[in-house]
Amino acid sequence: MMTPLQLNLVDLRPVPTAKRKDRLQVSLRAMEQGETLLVVNDRDSDLLLEELEDVLEPGFICWVTEQKPDVSRILISRSNN
């Protein structure tokens, strides 16, 4: 039996660039096992993920689901392990 996906949206587009990392770190630290964040950003997703390497410890899985010049979408899941 599959467990329903617990998806939380974090839209960073209206957040000032200097505060985006902090906003996302707060969301990541609050995640419980089995939860997934959909992060919407208007910048390069690779740069954001590099900035978060210290927070994205083992147990987090990331997928870039969309990368366009004006929007990127990243799924970040916290595993049940």
Biopython code that builds the backbone (N, CA, C, O; Angstrom):
import numpy as np
from Bio.PDB.StructureBuilder import StructureBuilder

atoms = [
    (1, "MET", "N", (0.846, -1.187, 0.000)),
    (1, "MET", "CA", (0.000, 0.000, 0.000)),
    (1, "MET", "C", (0.885, 1.241, 0.000)),
    (1, "MET", "O", (1.807, 1.360, 0.807)),
    (2, "MET", "N", (0.597, 2.154, -0.905)),
    (2, "MET", "CA", (1.388, 3.373, -1.014)),
    (2, "MET", "C", (0.873, 4.433, -0.040)),
    (2, "MET", "O", (-0.330, 4.564, 0.185)),
    (3, "THR", "N", (1.805, 5.176, 0.525)),
    (3, "THR", "CA", (1.468, 6.280, 1.408)),
    (3, "THR", "C", (1.264, 7.532, 0.562)),
    (3, "THR", "O", (2.048, 7.774, -0.356)),
    (4, "PRO", "N", (0.241, 8.334, 0.838)),
    (4, "PRO", "CA", (0.050, 9.562, 0.065)),
    (4, "PRO", "C", (1.229, 10.515, 0.268)),
    (4, "PRO", "O", (1.809, 10.579, 1.351)),
    (5, "LEU", "N", (1.566, 11.238, -0.771)),
    (5, "LEU", "CA", (2.653, 12.197, -0.730)),
    (5, "LEU", "C", (2.240, 13.409, 0.093)),
    (5, "LEU", "O", (1.189, 14.003, -0.147)),
    (6, "GLN", "N", (3.070, 13.769, 1.059)),
    (6, "GLN", "CA", (2.844, 14.968, 1.859)),
    (6, "GLN", "C", (3.698, 16.068, 1.244)),
    (6, "GLN", "O", (4.896, 16.144, 1.517)),
    (7, "LEU", "N", (3.101, 16.919, 0.421)),
    (7, "LEU", "CA", (3.825, 17.913, -0.351)),
    (7, "LEU", "C", (3.561, 19.300, 0.210)),
    (7, "LEU", "O", (2.411, 19.704, 0.386)),
    (8, "ASN", "N", (4.633, 20.022, 0.485)),
    (8, "ASN", "CA", (4.540, 21.390, 0.982)),
    (8, "ASN", "C", (5.216, 22.308, -0.029)),
    (8, "ASN", "O", (6.312, 22.009, -0.504)),
    (9, "LEU", "N", (4.576, 23.416, -0.360)),
    (9, "LEU", "CA", (5.095, 24.364, -1.333)),
    (9, "LEU", "C", (5.929, 25.428, -0.635)),
    (9, "LEU", "O", (5.517, 25.998, 0.374)),
    (10, "VAL", "N", (7.119, 25.687, -1.195)),
    (10, "VAL", "CA", (7.956, 26.801, -0.757)),
    (10, "VAL", "C", (8.264, 27.616, -2.015)),
    (10, "VAL", "O", (9.097, 27.221, -2.831)),
    (11, "ASP", "N", (7.591, 28.745, -2.162)),
    (11, "ASP", "CA", (7.790, 29.610, -3.325)),
    (11, "ASP", "C", (8.772, 30.708, -2.936)),
    (11, "ASP", "O", (8.440, 31.603, -2.159)),
    (12, "LEU", "N", (9.976, 30.632, -3.481)),
    (12, "LEU", "CA", (11.021, 31.589, -3.131)),
    (12, "LEU", "C", (11.006, 32.833, -4.023)),
    (12, "LEU", "O", (11.744, 33.782, -3.758)),
    (13, "ARG", "N", (10.196, 32.847, -5.051)),
    (13, "ARG", "CA", (10.218, 33.972, -5.993)),
    (13, "ARG", "C", (9.955, 35.319, -5.345)),
    (13, "ARG", "O", (10.641, 36.282, -5.688)),
    (14, "PRO", "N", (8.992, 35.449, -4.417)),
    (14, "PRO", "CA", (8.779, 36.770, -3.808)),
    (14, "PRO", "C", (9.755, 37.093, -2.663)),
    (14, "PRO", "O", (9.755, 38.214, -2.154)),
    (15, "VAL", "N", (10.564, 36.146, -2.266)),
    (15, "VAL", "CA", (11.499, 36.335, -1.154)),
    (15, "VAL", "C", (12.750, 37.040, -1.675)),
    (15, "VAL", "O", (13.292, 36.634, -2.703)),
    (16, "PRO", "N", (13.223, 38.089, -0.990)),
    (16, "PRO", "CA", (14.457, 38.748, -1.430)),
    (16, "PRO", "C", (15.606, 37.733, -1.537)),
    (16, "PRO", "O", (15.729, 36.834, -0.705)),
    (17, "THR", "N", (16.428, 37.886, -2.554)),
    (17, "THR", "CA", (17.498, 36.933, -2.839)),
    (17, "THR", "C", (18.361, 36.645, -1.615)),
    (17, "THR", "O", (18.721, 35.493, -1.372)),
    (18, "ALA", "N", (18.692, 37.655, -0.855)),
    (18, "ALA", "CA", (19.563, 37.487, 0.311)),
    (18, "ALA", "C", (18.927, 36.637, 1.418)),
    (18, "ALA", "O", (19.635, 36.131, 2.289)),
    (19, "LYS", "N", (17.597, 36.478, 1.392)),
    (19, "LYS", "CA", (16.907, 35.749, 2.453)),
    (19, "LYS", "C", (16.427, 34.362, 2.016)),
    (19, "LYS", "O", (15.850, 33.630, 2.820)),
    (20, "ARG", "N", (16.655, 33.999, 0.770)),
    (20, "ARG", "CA", (16.126, 32.737, 0.257)),
    (20, "ARG", "C", (16.745, 31.518, 0.931)),
    (20, "ARG", "O", (16.033, 30.584, 1.300)),
    (21, "LYS", "N", (18.054, 31.520, 1.091)),
    (21, "LYS", "CA", (18.722, 30.374, 1.717)),
    (21, "LYS", "C", (18.180, 30.162, 3.127)),
    (21, "LYS", "O", (17.873, 29.034, 3.514)),
    (22, "ASP", "N", (18.061, 31.244, 3.895)),
    (22, "ASP", "CA", (17.538, 31.137, 5.264)),
    (22, "ASP", "C", (16.109, 30.608, 5.272)),
    (22, "ASP", "O", (15.761, 29.763, 6.097)),
    (23, "ARG", "N", (15.284, 31.105, 4.358)),
    (23, "ARG", "CA", (13.885, 30.665, 4.292)),
    (23, "ARG", "C", (13.798, 29.172, 4.004)),
    (23, "ARG", "O", (12.995, 28.459, 4.607)),
    (24, "LEU", "N", (14.627, 28.708, 3.082)),
    (24, "LEU", "CA", (14.604, 27.300, 2.730)),
    (24, "LEU", "C", (15.198, 26.436, 3.844)),
    (24, "LEU", "O", (14.711, 25.332, 4.087)),
    (25, "GLN", "N", (16.231, 26.915, 4.517)),
    (25, "GLN", "CA", (16.810, 26.161, 5.628)),
    (25, "GLN", "C", (15.786, 25.939, 6.732)),
    (25, "GLN", "O", (15.723, 24.851, 7.305)),
    (26, "VAL", "N", (14.995, 26.942, 7.033)),
    (26, "VAL", "CA", (13.946, 26.815, 8.051)),
    (26, "VAL", "C", (12.965, 25.714, 7.638)),
    (26, "VAL", "O", (12.582, 24.876, 8.454)),
    (27, "SER", "N", (12.565, 25.725, 6.375)),
    (27, "SER", "CA", (11.622, 24.715, 5.887)),
    (27, "SER", "C", (12.223, 23.316, 5.932)),
    (27, "SER", "O", (11.539, 22.360, 6.300)),
    (28, "LEU", "N", (13.489, 23.186, 5.562)),
    (28, "LEU", "CA", (14.146, 21.875, 5.564)),
    (28, "LEU", "C", (14.272, 21.325, 6.979)),
    (28, "LEU", "O", (14.041, 20.138, 7.209)),
    (29, "ARG", "N", (14.633, 22.174, 7.914)),
    (29, "ARG", "CA", (14.807, 21.712, 9.298)),
    (29, "ARG", "C", (13.476, 21.311, 9.932)),
    (29, "ARG", "O", (13.441, 20.494, 10.852)),
    (30, "ALA", "N", (12.388, 21.889, 9.438)),
    (30, "ALA", "CA", (11.068, 21.583, 9.992)),
    (30, "ALA", "C", (10.450, 20.322, 9.371)),
    (30, "ALA", "O", (9.424, 19.833, 9.845)),
    (31, "MET", "N", (11.070, 19.808, 8.325)),
    (31, "MET", "CA", (10.502, 18.640, 7.646)),
    (31, "MET", "C", (10.572, 17.397, 8.513)),
    (31, "MET", "O", (11.555, 17.152, 9.213)),
    (32, "GLU", "N", (9.507, 16.624, 8.447)),
    (32, "GLU", "CA", (9.485, 15.328, 9.111)),
    (32, "GLU", "C", (9.745, 14.253, 8.073)),
    (32, "GLU", "O", (9.636, 14.499, 6.872)),
    (33, "GLN", "N", (10.087, 13.073, 8.536)),
    (33, "GLN", "CA", (10.335, 11.967, 7.625)),
    (33, "GLN", "C", (9.100, 11.726, 6.759)),
    (33, "GLN", "O", (7.968, 11.752, 7.242)),
    (34, "GLY", "N", (9.343, 11.491, 5.472)),
    (34, "GLY", "CA", (8.256, 11.229, 4.538)),
    (34, "GLY", "C", (7.674, 12.465, 3.891)),
    (34, "GLY", "O", (6.880, 12.349, 2.957)),
    (35, "GLU", "N", (8.043, 13.645, 4.357)),
    (35, "GLU", "CA", (7.537, 14.879, 3.763)),
    (35, "GLU", "C", (8.368, 15.263, 2.541)),
    (35, "GLU", "O", (9.532, 14.885, 2.416)),
    (36, "THR", "N", (7.738, 16.024, 1.644)),
    (36, "THR", "CA", (8.405, 16.509, 0.444)),
    (36, "THR", "C", (8.102, 17.982, 0.261)),
    (36, "THR", "O", (6.965, 18.419, 0.440)),
    (37, "LEU", "N", (9.126, 18.749, -0.096)),
    (37, "LEU", "CA", (8.954, 20.158, -0.425)),
    (37, "LEU", "C", (8.996, 20.318, -1.938)),
    (37, "LEU", "O", (9.802, 19.680, -2.613)),
    (38, "LEU", "N", (8.140, 21.157, -2.458)),
    (38, "LEU", "CA", (8.242, 21.612, -3.832)),
    (38, "LEU", "C", (8.746, 23.044, -3.751)),
    (38, "LEU", "O", (8.021, 23.942, -3.322)),
    (39, "VAL", "N", (9.975, 23.251, -4.159)),
    (39, "VAL", "CA", (10.603, 24.568, -4.097)),
    (39, "VAL", "C", (10.500, 25.202, -5.482)),
    (39, "VAL", "O", (10.954, 24.628, -6.472)),
    (40, "VAL", "N", (9.902, 26.389, -5.542)),
    (40, "VAL", "CA", (9.785, 27.132, -6.788)),
    (40, "VAL", "C", (10.695, 28.346, -6.659)),
    (40, "VAL", "O", (10.621, 29.103, -5.691)),
    (41, "ASN", "N", (11.554, 28.511, -7.658)),
    (41, "ASN", "CA", (12.580, 29.546, -7.611)),
    (41, "ASN", "C", (12.688, 30.179, -8.991)),
    (41, "ASN", "O", (12.377, 29.536, -9.993)),
    (42, "ASP", "N", (13.125, 31.427, -9.052)),
    (42, "ASP", "CA", (13.326, 32.065, -10.350)),
    (42, "ASP", "C", (14.809, 32.220, -10.679)),
    (42, "ASP", "O", (15.189, 33.057, -11.497)),
    (43, "ARG", "N", (15.628, 31.417, -10.042)),
    (43, "ARG", "CA", (17.073, 31.406, -10.275)),
    (43, "ARG", "C", (17.515, 29.976, -10.581)),
    (43, "ARG", "O", (16.717, 29.041, -10.508)),
    (44, "ASP", "N", (18.763, 29.822, -10.915)),
    (44, "ASP", "CA", (19.328, 28.510, -11.241)),
    (44, "ASP", "C", (19.250, 27.587, -10.029)),
    (44, "ASP", "O", (19.741, 27.927, -8.953)),
    (45, "SER", "N", (18.643, 26.438, -10.201)),
    (45, "SER", "CA", (18.460, 25.502, -9.097)),
    (45, "SER", "C", (19.777, 24.913, -8.611)),
    (45, "SER", "O", (19.918, 24.623, -7.423)),
    (46, "ASP", "N", (20.742, 24.731, -9.504)),
    (46, "ASP", "CA", (22.034, 24.170, -9.097)),
    (46, "ASP", "C", (22.742, 25.061, -8.087)),
    (46, "ASP", "O", (23.347, 24.566, -7.136)),
    (47, "LEU", "N", (22.669, 26.367, -8.289)),
    (47, "LEU", "CA", (23.304, 27.293, -7.343)),
    (47, "LEU", "C", (22.655, 27.210, -5.968)),
    (47, "LEU", "O", (23.346, 27.222, -4.949)),
    (48, "LEU", "N", (21.341, 27.127, -5.939)),
    (48, "LEU", "CA", (20.626, 27.020, -4.668)),
    (48, "LEU", "C", (20.989, 25.721, -3.950)),
    (48, "LEU", "O", (21.225, 25.723, -2.741)),
    (49, "LEU", "N", (21.033, 24.630, -4.683)),
    (49, "LEU", "CA", (21.374, 23.341, -4.068)),
    (49, "LEU", "C", (22.814, 23.334, -3.553)),
    (49, "LEU", "O", (23.094, 22.729, -2.518)),
    (50, "GLU", "N", (23.721, 23.995, -4.258)),
    (50, "GLU", "CA", (25.109, 24.095, -3.772)),
    (50, "GLU", "C", (25.163, 24.849, -2.449)),
    (50, "GLU", "O", (25.889, 24.453, -1.537)),
    (51, "GLU", "N", (24.404, 25.926, -2.341)),
    (51, "GLU", "CA", (24.372, 26.702, -1.098)),
    (51, "GLU", "C", (23.822, 25.894, 0.070)),
    (51, "GLU", "O", (24.147, 26.176, 1.224)),
    (52, "LEU", "N", (22.999, 24.902, -0.212)),
    (52, "LEU", "CA", (22.329, 24.136, 0.836)),
    (52, "LEU", "C", (23.022, 22.815, 1.155)),
    (52, "LEU", "O", (22.490, 22.017, 1.927)),
    (53, "GLU", "N", (24.190, 22.571, 0.581)),
    (53, "GLU", "CA", (24.874, 21.288, 0.792)),
    (53, "GLU", "C", (25.033, 20.940, 2.267)),
    (53, "GLU", "O", (24.895, 19.777, 2.646)),
    (54, "ASP", "N", (25.322, 21.935, 3.102)),
    (54, "ASP", "CA", (25.526, 21.669, 4.524)),
    (54, "ASP", "C", (24.236, 21.287, 5.241)),
    (54, "ASP", "O", (24.286, 20.647, 6.292)),
    (55, "VAL", "N", (23.073, 21.670, 4.689)),
    (55, "VAL", "CA", (21.786, 21.356, 5.299)),
    (55, "VAL", "C", (21.218, 20.058, 4.730)),
    (55, "VAL", "O", (20.535, 19.309, 5.429)),
    (56, "LEU", "N", (21.507, 19.803, 3.462)),
    (56, "LEU", "CA", (20.974, 18.610, 2.799)),
    (56, "LEU", "C", (21.829, 17.398, 3.151)),
    (56, "LEU", "O", (22.554, 16.857, 2.315)),
    (57, "GLU", "N", (21.725, 17.003, 4.373)),
    (57, "GLU", "CA", (22.463, 15.861, 4.910)),
    (57, "GLU", "C", (21.908, 14.561, 4.329)),
    (57, "GLU", "O", (20.872, 14.567, 3.663)),
    (58, "PRO", "N", (22.586, 13.468, 4.578)),
    (58, "PRO", "CA", (22.000, 12.187, 4.158)),
    (58, "PRO", "C", (20.586, 12.073, 4.729)),
    (58, "PRO", "O", (20.319, 12.461, 5.866)),
    (59, "GLY", "N", (19.716, 11.544, 3.925)),
    (59, "GLY", "CA", (18.318, 11.455, 4.330)),
    (59, "GLY", "C", (17.436, 12.368, 3.508)),
    (59, "GLY", "O", (16.214, 12.223, 3.513)),
    (60, "PHE", "N", (18.054, 13.328, 2.787)),
    (60, "PHE", "CA", (17.320, 14.190, 1.869)),
    (60, "PHE", "C", (17.622, 13.755, 0.446)),
    (60, "PHE", "O", (18.762, 13.433, 0.113)),
    (61, "ILE", "N", (16.600, 13.748, -0.385)),
    (61, "ILE", "CA", (16.752, 13.407, -1.796)),
    (61, "ILE", "C", (16.204, 14.577, -2.598)),
    (61, "ILE", "O", (15.118, 15.078, -2.305)),
    (62, "CYS", "N", (16.956, 15.020, -3.619)),
    (62, "CYS", "CA", (16.561, 16.175, -4.422)),
    (62, "CYS", "C", (16.406, 15.798, -5.884)),
    (62, "CYS", "O", (17.204, 15.038, -6.433)),
    (63, "TRP", "N", (15.362, 16.342, -6.509)),
    (63, "TRP", "CA", (15.144, 16.190, -7.938)),
    (63, "TRP", "C", (14.831, 17.563, -8.515)),
    (63, "TRP", "O", (13.922, 18.244, -8.038)),
    (64, "VAL", "N", (15.564, 17.970, -9.524)),
    (64, "VAL", "CA", (15.205, 19.178, -10.259)),
    (64, "VAL", "C", (14.184, 18.741, -11.299)),
    (64, "VAL", "O", (14.515, 17.998, -12.224)),
    (65, "THR", "N", (12.953, 19.195, -11.154)),
    (65, "THR", "CA", (11.878, 18.742, -12.042)),
    (65, "THR", "C", (11.643, 19.693, -13.204)),
    (65, "THR", "O", (11.049, 19.311, -14.213)),
    (66, "GLU", "N", (12.106, 20.927, -13.066)),
    (66, "GLU", "CA", (11.972, 21.896, -14.152)),
    (66, "GLU", "C", (13.076, 22.925, -14.015)),
    (66, "GLU", "O", (13.337, 23.428, -12.922)),
    (67, "GLN", "N", (13.731, 23.240, -15.140)),
    (67, "GLN", "CA", (14.770, 24.266, -15.140)),
    (67, "GLN", "C", (14.602, 25.092, -16.402)),
    (67, "GLN", "O", (14.931, 24.649, -17.503)),
    (68, "LYS", "N", (14.087, 26.294, -16.226)),
    (68, "LYS", "CA", (13.928, 27.250, -17.324)),
    (68, "LYS", "C", (14.585, 28.552, -16.897)),
    (68, "LYS", "O", (14.889, 28.722, -15.717)),
    (69, "PRO", "N", (14.811, 29.469, -17.819)),
    (69, "PRO", "CA", (15.459, 30.734, -17.436)),
    (69, "PRO", "C", (14.710, 31.518, -16.359)),
    (69, "PRO", "O", (15.335, 32.205, -15.550)),
    (70, "ASP", "N", (13.382, 31.423, -16.340)),
    (70, "ASP", "CA", (12.604, 32.228, -15.392)),
    (70, "ASP", "C", (12.001, 31.452, -14.226)),
    (70, "ASP", "O", (11.412, 32.054, -13.328)),
    (71, "VAL", "N", (12.137, 30.122, -14.223)),
    (71, "VAL", "CA", (11.587, 29.335, -13.123)),
    (71, "VAL", "C", (12.299, 27.987, -13.021)),
    (71, "VAL", "O", (12.640, 27.364, -14.026)),
    (72, "SER", "N", (12.506, 27.568, -11.804)),
    (72, "SER", "CA", (12.987, 26.202, -11.564)),
    (72, "SER", "C", (12.129, 25.604, -10.453)),
    (72, "SER", "O", (11.637, 26.303, -9.567)),
    (73, "ARG", "N", (11.973, 24.301, -10.535)),
    (73, "ARG", "CA", (11.206, 23.582, -9.519)),
    (73, "ARG", "C", (12.052, 22.417, -9.038)),
    (73, "ARG", "O", (12.614, 21.661, -9.831)),
    (74, "ILE", "N", (12.129, 22.290, -7.725)),
    (74, "ILE", "CA", (12.942, 21.250, -7.099)),
    (74, "ILE", "C", (12.069, 20.521, -6.096)),
    (74, "ILE", "O", (11.407, 21.150, -5.270)),
    (75, "LEU", "N", (12.065, 19.204, -6.162)),
    (75, "LEU", "CA", (11.435, 18.390, -5.124)),
    (75, "LEU", "C", (12.522, 17.954, -4.157)),
    (75, "LEU", "O", (13.550, 17.414, -4.565)),
    (76, "ILE", "N", (12.293, 18.189, -2.892)),
    (76, "ILE", "CA", (13.222, 17.759, -1.848)),
    (76, "ILE", "C", (12.426, 16.892, -0.869)),
    (76, "ILE", "O", (11.459, 17.344, -0.257)),
    (77, "SER", "N", (12.852, 15.657, -0.741)),
    (77, "SER", "CA", (12.138, 14.701, 0.104)),
    (77, "SER", "C", (13.034, 14.268, 1.261)),
    (77, "SER", "O", (14.245, 14.107, 1.109)),
    (78, "ARG", "N", (12.413, 14.086, 2.405)),
    (78, "ARG", "CA", (13.127, 13.543, 3.549)),
    (78, "ARG", "C", (12.697, 12.083, 3.690)),
    (78, "ARG", "O", (11.523, 11.789, 3.914)),
    (79, "SER", "N", (13.648, 11.192, 3.557)),
    (79, "SER", "CA", (13.327, 9.770, 3.524)),
    (79, "SER", "C", (12.862, 9.284, 4.895)),
    (79, "SER", "O", (13.060, 9.950, 5.911)),
    (80, "ASN", "N", (12.245, 8.120, 4.893)),
    (80, "ASN", "CA", (11.750, 7.514, 6.122)),
    (80, "ASN", "C", (12.837, 6.765, 6.872)),
    (80, "ASN", "O", (12.573, 6.221, 7.944)),
    (81, "ASN", "N", (14.035, 6.721, 6.345)),
    (81, "ASN", "CA", (15.142, 5.980, 6.992)),
    (81, "ASN", "C", (15.861, 6.821, 8.003)),
    (81, "ASN", "O", (16.810, 6.353, 8.632)),
]
sb = StructureBuilder()
sb.init_structure("model")
sb.init_model(0)
sb.init_chain("A")
sb.init_seg("    ")
for serial, (resi, resn, name, xyz) in enumerate(atoms, 1):
    if name == "N":
        sb.init_residue(resn, " ", resi, " ")
    sb.init_atom(name, np.array(xyz, "f"), 0.0, 1.0, " ", f" {name:<3s}", serial, name[0])
structure = sb.get_structure()
